[in-house]
Amino acid sequence: MYYAYAFMNIIVYIIYAIFLIIGAHTVQPLFGLLPLLIFYTSKYTGGFFWYSFPKIRPAKLFKWLVLCAIVGCFLGIISPKYPLALNAAAILLGLCCSVLLPTYMTILKRRTGSKKKQMLWSAALACLWLVVLVPAISSKQFSFVFLWIGLAFFFLLFLPVKNADEIISNQRPFQRYIGILAFVVLSAMLFIVKLGRTVEWQTYFSSIILIVLFIITCIIMWYSWHSVQSFSTQLHLYSYADGLLVAFFFMTTVFQHWLTSESTLHVVYIPYIIGVILSFVVPIKIPRNTLLFIVLLCSWGLVYSPLITVVSIGFGFFHTMLAANLNGDYYAAASMEQKDDSLLIKNRFYRLGGISIQVIIVVIIVSLSWQRDIELPEVMRTLMPSILPFITFGFNGVMTLFISWFVFKKPKT
């Protein structure tokens, strides 16, 4: 169990960086951008898919997630010969990464004597794992990369995980269909949003589609908000705000480095992962409100692009600490019947925050394309350098007001 926690915190960003690099350096449709879009969509909406199976207990779900990842890595190894396999690999790896960490954390919450003595070892072993992996990614040895990741997932099968017999999961038969519906709608919407930045659409029609999809997102958010009665609204707002900030960070930095042609792997993802690893070993306790405001401050740091590497470390460090804090609060607030689902519910609101900000930003970009009669790819090349600072200022200003309102209006939970 030494490396498991650290590995599951960083693997989603590594896999995303792999698909991002594959998409940036490959022009074949089946082996280029499409796997990136599929992985990204599955990662964000997979929590709704797994949530629709209420009878799967955490230990069994964890095994299914790891098996999905192993099969996905095998498909990634053979993808140079069979390009279509990479798309299937993207689906499986996305579904795995969507809820792997909250599922494992739920299992850890049930274990006694499994507190954080092993965190230093976790960080050291994660660093050794990355020392091998990062050069392979940089040299585009993708078959080896998938093999290396697959081996790491394979060893997770031997973790001593088991369910707690004394607690029975709450059965939610009607929510099975709601979960599947949310998964399908949000997957289709997010896929269209990500695809919309890269293809030439009839922009008037696409603007209407995106606005309609955003309204659907709001409806699903409303249902998600009010269907879980044992948690406070403010607790969900923390997760939602965290999802907004983190998704905006990655979206903005990717835009920024597309414009400057710099490597997002070394400028954004590696510093972010360094921040994540540091959060395992730095023994400080910070209140939830303070953590959220520091993450917001890091988002303000995006206004000055030379700070992006430092901001990336800060995001990785403080977001990970905030997520751990919220995990504990959700688990403590859950009724006995909802203990197994509490972190998956938290993950659902975090993902909704990420989906919402991406829809909003793409609606803005598509609207500009329509108003100025410029095709979307041209907007990305010509207008993004000038409008990105305004989007960053506007988002951070709204988030400052939003976070200040819900933090100071109601007492802490």
C-alpha positions as a Markdown table, in Angstrom:
| # | Residue | x | y | z |
|---|---|---|---|---|
| 1 | Met | 0.0 | 0.0 | 0.0 |
| 2 | Tyr | 3.1 | 2.3 | 0.0 |
| 3 | Tyr | 2.6 | 3.8 | -3.4 |
| 4 | Ala | -1.1 | 3.2 | -4.0 |
| 5 | Tyr | -2.5 | 6.5 | -2.6 |
| 6 | Ala | 0.2 | 8.6 | -4.3 |
| 7 | Phe | -0.2 | 6.7 | -7.6 |
| 8 | Met | -3.9 | 7.1 | -7.7 |
| 9 | Asn | -3.6 | 10.9 | -7.1 |
| 10 | Ile | -1.3 | 11.5 | -10.0 |
| 11 | Ile | -2.2 | 8.9 | -12.6 |
| 12 | Val | -5.2 | 10.8 | -14.0 |
| 13 | Tyr | -3.0 | 13.7 | -14.9 |
| 14 | Ile | -0.3 | 11.5 | -16.4 |
| 15 | Ile | -2.8 | 9.7 | -18.6 |
| 16 | Tyr | -4.4 | 12.9 | -19.7 |
| 17 | Ala | -1.0 | 14.3 | -20.6 |
| 18 | Ile | -0.3 | 11.1 | -22.6 |
| 19 | Phe | -3.5 | 11.5 | -24.7 |
| 20 | Leu | -2.8 | 15.2 | -25.0 |
| 21 | Ile | 0.7 | 14.6 | -26.5 |
| 22 | Ile | -0.6 | 11.8 | -28.8 |
| 23 | Gly | -3.3 | 14.2 | -30.0 |
| 24 | Ala | -0.8 | 17.0 | -30.6 |
| 25 | His | 1.6 | 14.9 | -32.6 |
| 26 | Thr | -0.7 | 12.7 | -34.6 |
| 27 | Val | -2.9 | 13.7 | -37.5 |
| 28 | Gln | -4.7 | 10.3 | -38.0 |
| 29 | Pro | -8.3 | 10.7 | -36.7 |
| 30 | Leu | -8.4 | 7.3 | -35.0 |
| 31 | Phe | -5.0 | 7.8 | -33.3 |
| 32 | Gly | -5.0 | 11.5 | -32.7 |
| 33 | Leu | -7.4 | 13.9 | -31.1 |
| 34 | Leu | -10.4 | 11.5 | -30.7 |
| 35 | Pro | -8.9 | 9.4 | -27.9 |
| 36 | Leu | -8.1 | 12.5 | -25.9 |
| 37 | Leu | -11.7 | 13.7 | -26.2 |
| 38 | Ile | -13.0 | 10.2 | -25.3 |
| 39 | Phe | -10.8 | 9.9 | -22.3 |
| 40 | Tyr | -11.5 | 13.4 | -21.1 |
| 41 | Thr | -15.3 | 12.8 | -21.4 |
| 42 | Ser | -15.2 | 9.4 | -19.7 |
| 43 | Lys | -13.1 | 10.8 | -16.9 |
| 44 | Tyr | -15.6 | 13.6 | -16.1 |
| 45 | Thr | -18.8 | 11.6 | -16.5 |
| 46 | Gly | -17.8 | 8.1 | -15.4 |
| 47 | Gly | -18.8 | 8.9 | -11.8 |
| 48 | Phe | -22.4 | 9.1 | -13.0 |
| 49 | Phe | -22.0 | 5.8 | -14.8 |
| 50 | Trp | -20.7 | 3.9 | -11.7 |
| 51 | Tyr | -23.2 | 5.7 | -9.5 |
| 52 | Ser | -26.0 | 3.9 | -11.4 |
| 53 | Phe | -25.0 | 0.5 | -10.0 |
| 54 | Pro | -26.0 | 0.8 | -6.3 |
| 55 | Lys | -25.3 | -2.8 | -5.4 |
| 56 | Ile | -21.6 | -2.6 | -6.2 |
| 57 | Arg | -19.7 | -2.3 | -2.9 |
| 58 | Pro | -16.5 | -0.2 | -2.8 |
| 59 | Ala | -14.1 | -3.2 | -2.7 |
| 60 | Lys | -15.7 | -4.8 | -5.8 |
| 61 | Leu | -15.9 | -1.5 | -7.6 |
| 62 | Phe | -12.2 | -0.9 | -6.9 |
| 63 | Lys | -11.4 | -4.3 | -8.5 |
| 64 | Trp | -13.5 | -3.5 | -11.5 |
| 65 | Leu | -11.9 | -0.1 | -11.9 |
| 66 | Val | -8.4 | -1.6 | -11.8 |
| 67 | Leu | -9.4 | -4.3 | -14.3 |
| 68 | Cys | -10.7 | -1.6 | -16.7 |
| 69 | Ala | -7.4 | 0.2 | -16.4 |
| 70 | Ile | -5.3 | -3.0 | -17.1 |
| 71 | Val | -7.4 | -3.8 | -20.2 |
| 72 | Gly | -7.2 | -0.2 | -21.3 |
| 73 | Cys | -3.4 | -0.2 | -20.9 |
| 74 | Phe | -3.2 | -3.5 | -23.0 |
| 75 | Leu | -5.2 | -1.9 | -25.7 |
| 76 | Gly | -2.9 | 1.2 | -25.5 |
| 77 | Ile | 0.1 | -1.1 | -26.0 |
| 78 | Ile | -1.3 | -2.6 | -29.2 |
| 79 | Ser | -2.7 | 0.7 | -30.5 |
| 80 | Pro | 0.2 | 1.5 | -32.9 |
| 81 | Lys | -0.8 | -1.6 | -34.9 |
| 82 | Tyr | -4.5 | -1.2 | -34.3 |
| 83 | Pro | -5.4 | 2.5 | -34.0 |
| 84 | Leu | -9.0 | 1.9 | -33.1 |
| 85 | Ala | -7.9 | 0.2 | -29.9 |
| 86 | Leu | -6.7 | 3.5 | -28.5 |
| 87 | Asn | -10.2 | 4.8 | -28.5 |
| 88 | Ala | -11.4 | 1.8 | -26.5 |
| 89 | Ala | -8.4 | 2.3 | -24.2 |
| 90 | Ala | -9.5 | 5.9 | -23.7 |
| 91 | Ile | -13.0 | 4.8 | -22.6 |
| 92 | Leu | -11.7 | 2.2 | -20.1 |
| 93 | Leu | -9.0 | 4.4 | -18.6 |
| 94 | Gly | -11.4 | 7.4 | -18.4 |
| 95 | Leu | -14.0 | 5.3 | -16.5 |
| 96 | Cys | -11.3 | 4.0 | -14.2 |
| 97 | Cys | -9.8 | 7.4 | -13.4 |
| 98 | Ser | -13.3 | 8.9 | -12.8 |
| 99 | Val | -13.8 | 7.4 | -9.4 |
| 100 | Leu | -10.7 | 5.3 | -8.6 |
| 101 | Leu | -9.4 | 7.7 | -5.9 |
| 102 | Pro | -12.7 | 8.3 | -4.1 |
| 103 | Thr | -13.4 | 4.6 | -4.2 |
| 104 | Tyr | -10.0 | 3.7 | -2.7 |
| 105 | Met | -10.4 | 6.5 | -0.1 |
| 106 | Thr | -13.8 | 5.0 | 0.9 |
| 107 | Ile | -12.0 | 1.7 | 1.6 |
| 108 | Leu | -9.3 | 3.4 | 3.6 |
| 109 | Lys | -11.9 | 5.1 | 5.7 |
| 110 | Arg | -13.1 | 1.7 | 6.8 |
| 111 | Arg | -9.6 | 0.5 | 7.8 |
| 112 | Thr | -8.3 | 1.0 | 11.3 |
| 113 | Gly | -4.6 | 1.9 | 11.9 |
| 114 | Ser | -4.1 | 3.0 | 8.3 |
| 115 | Lys | -3.3 | 6.6 | 8.9 |
| 116 | Lys | -0.6 | 8.5 | 7.2 |
| 117 | Lys | 2.7 | 7.0 | 8.4 |
| 118 | Gln | 3.2 | 5.7 | 4.9 |
| 119 | Met | 2.9 | 9.0 | 3.1 |
| 120 | Leu | 6.6 | 9.7 | 2.9 |
| 121 | Trp | 7.1 | 6.3 | 1.3 |
| 122 | Ser | 4.2 | 7.0 | -1.0 |
| 123 | Ala | 5.8 | 10.2 | -2.2 |
| 124 | Ala | 9.3 | 8.6 | -2.7 |
| 125 | Leu | 7.9 | 5.6 | -4.7 |
| 126 | Ala | 5.7 | 7.9 | -6.8 |
| 127 | Cys | 8.8 | 10.0 | -7.7 |
| 128 | Leu | 10.7 | 6.8 | -8.7 |
| 129 | Trp | 7.8 | 5.7 | -10.8 |
| 130 | Leu | 7.7 | 9.1 | -12.6 |
| 131 | Val | 11.5 | 9.1 | -13.1 |
| 132 | Val | 11.0 | 6.2 | -15.5 |
| 133 | Leu | 7.7 | 7.4 | -17.0 |
| 134 | Val | 8.3 | 11.0 | -17.8 |
| 135 | Pro | 11.3 | 10.5 | -20.2 |
| 136 | Ala | 9.3 | 7.8 | -22.0 |
| 137 | Ile | 6.4 | 10.2 | -22.5 |
| 138 | Ser | 8.8 | 12.9 | -23.6 |
| 139 | Ser | 10.3 | 10.6 | -26.2 |
| 140 | Lys | 6.9 | 9.4 | -27.3 |
| 141 | Gln | 7.5 | 5.7 | -26.5 |
| 142 | Phe | 3.8 | 5.3 | -25.9 |
| 143 | Ser | 3.7 | 1.5 | -25.9 |
| 144 | Phe | 6.3 | 1.4 | -23.1 |
| 145 | Val | 4.3 | 4.1 | -21.3 |
| 146 | Phe | 1.1 | 2.0 | -21.4 |
| 147 | Leu | 3.0 | -1.1 | -20.3 |
| 148 | Trp | 4.6 | 0.8 | -17.4 |
| 149 | Ile | 1.2 | 2.2 | -16.2 |
| 150 | Gly | -0.5 | -1.2 | -16.8 |
| 151 | Leu | 2.1 | -2.9 | -14.5 |
| 152 | Ala | 1.4 | -0.3 | -11.8 |
| 153 | Phe | -2.3 | -0.9 | -12.0 |
| 154 | Phe | -1.7 | -4.7 | -12.0 |
| 155 | Phe | -0.1 | -4.5 | -8.5 |
| 156 | Leu | -3.1 | -2.6 | -7.2 |
| 157 | Leu | -5.0 | -5.9 | -7.6 |
| 158 | Phe | -3.1 | -7.3 | -4.7 |
| 159 | Leu | -4.0 | -4.5 | -2.3 |
| 160 | Pro | -5.8 | -5.9 | 0.8 |
| 161 | Val | -9.2 | -4.3 | 0.2 |
| 162 | Lys | -12.5 | -5.6 | 1.5 |
| 163 | Asn | -15.9 | -4.4 | 2.4 |
| 164 | Ala | -17.1 | -3.7 | 5.9 |
| 165 | Asp | -19.8 | -6.2 | 6.6 |
| 166 | Glu | -21.5 | -4.3 | 9.3 |
| 167 | Ile | -22.6 | -1.4 | 7.0 |
| 168 | Ile | -25.1 | -2.0 | 4.2 |
| 169 | Ser | -25.3 | 0.3 | 1.3 |
| 170 | Asn | -28.5 | 2.1 | 0.7 |
| 171 | Gln | -30.4 | 0.8 | -2.3 |
| 172 | Arg | -31.5 | 3.4 | -4.9 |
| 173 | Pro | -33.3 | 1.5 | -7.7 |
| 174 | Phe | -34.8 | 4.6 | -9.3 |
| 175 | Gln | -31.5 | 6.4 | -9.3 |
| 176 | Arg | -30.0 | 3.7 | -11.5 |
| 177 | Tyr | -31.8 | 5.2 | -14.4 |
| 178 | Ile | -31.1 | 8.8 | -13.4 |
| 179 | Gly | -27.4 | 7.9 | -13.2 |
| 180 | Ile | -27.4 | 6.4 | -16.7 |
| 181 | Leu | -29.3 | 9.3 | -18.1 |
| 182 | Ala | -26.9 | 11.8 | -16.5 |
| 183 | Phe | -23.9 | 9.8 | -17.9 |
| 184 | Val | -25.3 | 9.8 | -21.4 |
| 185 | Val | -26.4 | 13.4 | -21.5 |
| 186 | Leu | -23.2 | 14.8 | -19.8 |
| 187 | Ser | -21.0 | 12.6 | -21.9 |
| 188 | Ala | -22.6 | 13.8 | -25.2 |
| 189 | Met | -22.5 | 17.4 | -24.0 |
| 190 | Leu | -18.9 | 17.4 | -22.9 |
| 191 | Phe | -17.7 | 15.5 | -26.0 |
| 192 | Ile | -19.4 | 18.1 | -28.2 |
| 193 | Val | -17.9 | 20.9 | -26.1 |
| 194 | Lys | -14.4 | 19.6 | -26.4 |
| 195 | Leu | -14.8 | 18.8 | -30.1 |
| 196 | Gly | -16.3 | 22.2 | -30.8 |
| 197 | Arg | -12.9 | 23.9 | -30.1 |
| 198 | Thr | -11.2 | 22.0 | -32.9 |
| 199 | Val | -13.6 | 21.6 | -35.9 |
| 200 | Glu | -15.4 | 24.0 | -38.2 |
| 201 | Trp | -19.1 | 24.2 | -37.2 |
| 202 | Gln | -22.0 | 26.2 | -38.5 |
| 203 | Thr | -21.5 | 28.5 | -35.5 |
| 204 | Tyr | -25.0 | 29.9 | -35.2 |
| 205 | Phe | -26.5 | 26.4 | -34.8 |
| 206 | Ser | -23.7 | 25.2 | -32.5 |
| 207 | Ser | -24.2 | 28.2 | -30.2 |
| 208 | Ile | -27.8 | 27.2 | -29.8 |
| 209 | Ile | -26.8 | 23.6 | -29.1 |
| 210 | Leu | -24.3 | 24.6 | -26.5 |
| 211 | Ile | -26.8 | 26.9 | -24.7 |
| 212 | Val | -29.4 | 24.1 | -24.6 |
| 213 | Leu | -26.8 | 21.7 | -23.3 |
| 214 | Phe | -25.8 | 24.1 | -20.6 |
| 215 | Ile | -29.4 | 24.4 | -19.5 |
| 216 | Ile | -29.6 | 20.6 | -19.4 |
| 217 | Thr | -26.4 | 20.6 | -17.2 |
| 218 | Cys | -28.1 | 23.0 | -14.8 |
| 219 | Ile | -31.2 | 20.8 | -14.6 |
| 220 | Ile | -29.0 | 17.8 | -13.8 |
| 221 | Met | -27.1 | 19.8 | -11.2 |
| 222 | Trp | -30.4 | 20.8 | -9.6 |
| 223 | Tyr | -31.5 | 17.2 | -9.3 |
| 224 | Ser | -28.1 | 16.1 | -8.0 |
| 225 | Trp | -28.2 | 18.9 | -5.4 |
| 226 | His | -31.7 | 18.0 | -4.0 |
| 227 | Ser | -31.5 | 14.2 | -4.3 |
| 228 | Val | -29.0 | 13.9 | -1.5 |
| 229 | Gln | -30.6 | 15.0 | 1.7 |
| 230 | Ser | -28.1 | 14.0 | 4.4 |
| 231 | Phe | -25.5 | 16.5 | 3.2 |
| 232 | Ser | -25.6 | 20.3 | 3.6 |
| 233 | Thr | -25.9 | 22.5 | 0.5 |
| 234 | Gln | -22.7 | 24.3 | 1.6 |
| 235 | Leu | -20.7 | 21.1 | 1.6 |
| 236 | His | -21.7 | 20.5 | -2.0 |
| 237 | Leu | -20.9 | 24.1 | -2.9 |
| 238 | Tyr | -17.3 | 23.6 | -1.7 |
| 239 | Ser | -16.9 | 20.6 | -4.0 |
| 240 | Tyr | -18.6 | 22.4 | -6.9 |
| 241 | Ala | -16.3 | 25.5 | -6.4 |
| 242 | Asp | -13.3 | 23.2 | -6.3 |
| 243 | Gly | -14.3 | 21.6 | -9.5 |
| 244 | Leu | -14.8 | 25.0 | -11.2 |
| 245 | Leu | -11.4 | 26.3 | -10.1 |
| 246 | Val | -9.4 | 23.2 | -11.1 |
| 247 | Ala | -11.1 | 22.7 | -14.5 |
| 248 | Phe | -10.6 | 26.4 | -15.3 |
| 249 | Phe | -6.9 | 26.1 | -14.3 |
| 250 | Phe | -6.3 | 23.2 | -16.7 |
| 251 | Met | -8.4 | 24.7 | -19.5 |
| 252 | Thr | -6.6 | 28.1 | -19.2 |
| 253 | Thr | -3.1 | 26.6 | -19.0 |
| 254 | Val | -3.7 | 24.4 | -22.0 |
| 255 | Phe | -5.0 | 27.4 | -24.0 |
| 256 | Gln | -2.0 | 29.5 | -22.9 |
| 257 | His | 0.6 | 26.9 | -24.0 |
| 258 | Trp | -1.2 | 26.2 | -27.2 |
| 259 | Leu | -0.6 | 29.8 | -28.0 |
| 260 | Thr | 3.0 | 29.8 | -26.9 |
| 261 | Ser | 3.8 | 26.4 | -28.3 |
| 262 | Glu | 5.4 | 25.3 | -25.0 |
| 263 | Ser | 5.2 | 21.9 | -23.4 |
| 264 | Thr | 2.2 | 21.5 | -21.1 |
| 265 | Leu | 3.9 | 18.3 | -19.7 |
| 266 | His | 6.9 | 20.1 | -18.2 |
| 267 | Val | 5.3 | 23.6 | -17.6 |
| 268 | Val | 1.9 | 22.5 | -16.2 |
| 269 | Tyr | 1.5 | 18.8 | -15.4 |
| 270 | Ile | 4.9 | 17.9 | -13.8 |
| 271 | Pro | 4.7 | 21.0 | -11.5 |
| 272 | Tyr | 1.1 | 20.1 | -10.7 |
| 273 | Ile | 2.1 | 16.6 | -9.8 |
| 274 | Ile | 5.0 | 17.9 | -7.7 |
| 275 | Gly | 2.5 | 19.9 | -5.7 |
| 276 | Val | 0.3 | 16.8 | -5.3 |
| 277 | Ile | 3.3 | 14.8 | -4.0 |
| 278 | Leu | 4.3 | 17.6 | -1.6 |
| 279 | Ser | 0.9 | 17.6 | -0.1 |
| 280 | Phe | 1.4 | 14.0 | 1.1 |
| 281 | Val | 4.5 | 14.8 | 3.1 |
| 282 | Val | 4.1 | 18.4 | 4.4 |
| 283 | Pro | 2.6 | 18.0 | 7.8 |
| 284 | Ile | 0.4 | 21.1 | 8.0 |
| 285 | Lys | -3.3 | 21.4 | 8.7 |
| 286 | Ile | -5.2 | 24.3 | 7.1 |
| 287 | Pro | -8.9 | 25.1 | 7.6 |
| 288 | Arg | -11.2 | 24.4 | 4.7 |
| 289 | Asn | -12.1 | 28.0 | 4.1 |
| 290 | Thr | -8.4 | 29.0 | 4.0 |
| 291 | Leu | -7.6 | 26.2 | 1.6 |
| 292 | Leu | -10.4 | 27.3 | -0.8 |
| 293 | Phe | -9.3 | 30.9 | -0.7 |
| 294 | Ile | -5.7 | 29.9 | -1.4 |
| 295 | Val | -6.8 | 27.8 | -4.4 |
| 296 | Leu | -8.7 | 30.9 | -5.6 |
| 297 | Leu | -5.6 | 33.0 | -5.1 |
| 298 | Cys | -3.7 | 30.5 | -7.3 |
| 299 | Ser | -6.4 | 31.0 | -9.9 |
| 300 | Trp | -5.7 | 34.8 | -9.8 |
| 301 | Gly | -2.0 | 33.9 | -10.4 |
| 302 | Leu | -3.0 | 32.7 | -13.9 |
| 303 | Val | -3.4 | 36.4 | -14.9 |
| 304 | Tyr | 0.4 | 36.7 | -15.0 |
| 305 | Ser | 1.5 | 33.9 | -17.4 |
| 306 | Pro | 5.2 | 33.7 | -16.2 |
| 307 | Leu | 3.8 | 32.4 | -12.9 |
| 308 | Ile | 2.1 | 29.4 | -14.4 |
| 309 | Thr | 4.7 | 26.9 | -13.2 |
| 310 | Val | 4.5 | 28.2 | -9.6 |
| 311 | Val | 0.7 | 28.4 | -9.8 |
| 312 | Ser | 0.7 | 24.8 | -11.0 |
| 313 | Ile | 2.6 | 23.6 | -7.9 |
| 314 | Gly | 0.2 | 25.6 | -5.7 |
| 315 | Phe | -2.9 | 24.2 | -7.4 |
| 316 | Gly | -1.6 | 20.6 | -7.0 |
| 317 | Phe | -0.7 | 21.2 | -3.3 |
| 318 | Phe | -3.7 | 23.1 | -2.0 |
| 319 | His | -6.3 | 21.4 | -4.2 |
| 320 | Thr | -5.2 | 18.0 | -2.9 |
| 321 | Met | -5.3 | 19.2 | 0.7 |
| 322 | Leu | -8.8 | 20.7 | 0.1 |
| 323 | Ala | -10.0 | 17.5 | -1.5 |
| 324 | Ala | -8.7 | 15.4 | 1.4 |
| 325 | Asn | -10.4 | 17.8 | 3.8 |
| 326 | Leu | -13.7 | 17.5 | 2.0 |
| 327 | Asn | -13.5 | 13.7 | 1.8 |
| 328 | Gly | -13.3 | 13.6 | 5.6 |
| 329 | Asp | -16.3 | 16.0 | 5.9 |
| 330 | Tyr | -18.4 | 14.1 | 3.5 |
| 331 | Tyr | -17.7 | 10.8 | 5.2 |
| 332 | Ala | -18.4 | 12.2 | 8.6 |
| 333 | Ala | -21.7 | 13.8 | 7.5 |
| 334 | Ala | -23.0 | 10.7 | 5.7 |
| 335 | Ser | -25.6 | 8.5 | 7.4 |
| 336 | Met | -24.6 | 4.9 | 8.0 |
| 337 | Glu | -26.4 | 3.8 | 4.9 |
| 338 | Gln | -24.6 | 6.4 | 2.7 |
| 339 | Lys | -21.0 | 5.9 | 4.0 |
| 340 | Asp | -20.0 | 3.8 | 0.9 |
| 341 | Asp | -21.5 | 6.4 | -1.4 |
| 342 | Ser | -20.4 | 9.6 | 0.3 |
| 343 | Leu | -17.1 | 10.2 | -1.6 |
| 344 | Leu | -18.7 | 9.2 | -4.9 |
| 345 | Ile | -21.4 | 11.9 | -4.2 |
| 346 | Lys | -18.6 | 14.4 | -3.4 |
| 347 | Asn | -16.9 | 13.4 | -6.7 |
| 348 | Arg | -20.2 | 14.0 | -8.6 |
| 349 | Phe | -20.5 | 17.6 | -7.5 |
| 350 | Tyr | -16.8 | 18.2 | -8.2 |
| 351 | Arg | -17.2 | 16.9 | -11.7 |
| 352 | Leu | -20.3 | 19.0 | -12.3 |
| 353 | Gly | -18.3 | 22.1 | -11.4 |
| 354 | Gly | -15.7 | 21.2 | -14.0 |
| 355 | Ile | -18.3 | 20.4 | -16.7 |
| 356 | Ser | -20.1 | 23.7 | -16.0 |
| 357 | Ile | -17.1 | 26.0 | -16.5 |
| 358 | Gln | -16.0 | 24.2 | -19.7 |
| 359 | Val | -19.5 | 24.6 | -21.2 |
| 360 | Ile | -19.6 | 28.3 | -20.3 |
| 361 | Ile | -16.2 | 29.1 | -21.8 |
| 362 | Val | -16.8 | 27.2 | -25.0 |
| 363 | Val | -20.2 | 29.0 | -25.3 |
| 364 | Ile | -18.3 | 32.3 | -25.1 |
| 365 | Ile | -15.8 | 31.2 | -27.8 |
| 366 | Val | -18.5 | 29.9 | -30.1 |
| 367 | Ser | -20.5 | 33.1 | -29.6 |
| 368 | Leu | -17.5 | 35.2 | -30.6 |
| 369 | Ser | -17.0 | 33.0 | -33.6 |
| 370 | Trp | -20.6 | 33.5 | -34.7 |
| 371 | Gln | -20.7 | 37.3 | -34.0 |
| 372 | Arg | -17.5 | 38.0 | -35.9 |
| 373 | Asp | -18.1 | 35.4 | -38.7 |
| 374 | Ile | -14.9 | 33.6 | -38.0 |
| 375 | Glu | -14.5 | 29.9 | -38.0 |
| 376 | Leu | -13.7 | 28.3 | -34.6 |
| 377 | Pro | -10.1 | 27.1 | -35.4 |
| 378 | Glu | -9.3 | 30.7 | -36.5 |
| 379 | Val | -10.8 | 32.1 | -33.3 |
| 380 | Met | -8.5 | 29.8 | -31.3 |
| 381 | Arg | -5.5 | 31.1 | -33.2 |
| 382 | Thr | -6.3 | 34.8 | -33.5 |
| 383 | Leu | -8.7 | 35.9 | -30.8 |
| 384 | Met | -7.7 | 33.7 | -27.9 |
| 385 | Pro | -4.5 | 35.6 | -27.1 |
| 386 | Ser | -6.5 | 38.8 | -26.6 |
| 387 | Ile | -9.6 | 37.4 | -24.9 |
| 388 | Leu | -7.9 | 34.8 | -22.6 |
| 389 | Pro | -6.9 | 37.5 | -20.0 |
| 390 | Phe | -10.4 | 38.9 | -20.0 |
| 391 | Ile | -11.9 | 35.5 | -19.4 |
| 392 | Thr | -9.4 | 34.9 | -16.6 |
| 393 | Phe | -10.2 | 38.2 | -14.9 |
| 394 | Gly | -13.9 | 37.7 | -15.4 |
| 395 | Phe | -13.9 | 34.1 | -14.0 |
| 396 | Asn | -11.8 | 35.0 | -11.0 |
| 397 | Gly | -13.9 | 38.0 | -10.2 |
| 398 | Val | -17.1 | 36.0 | -10.3 |
| 399 | Met | -15.5 | 33.2 | -8.3 |
| 400 | Thr | -14.3 | 35.6 | -5.6 |
| 401 | Leu | -17.8 | 36.9 | -5.2 |
| 402 | Phe | -19.3 | 33.4 | -5.3 |
| 403 | Ile | -16.9 | 31.9 | -2.8 |
| 404 | Ser | -17.1 | 34.9 | -0.4 |
| 405 | Trp | -20.9 | 34.7 | -0.5 |
| 406 | Phe | -21.3 | 31.0 | 0.4 |
| 407 | Val | -18.4 | 30.9 | 2.9 |
| 408 | Phe | -19.5 | 34.0 | 4.9 |
| 409 | Lys | -23.3 | 33.8 | 4.5 |
| 410 | Lys | -23.8 | 30.4 | 6.3 |
| 411 | Pro | -22.0 | 28.9 | 9.2 |
| 412 | Lys | -19.4 | 26.2 | 8.5 |
| 413 | Thr | -20.6 | 22.5 | 8.5 |
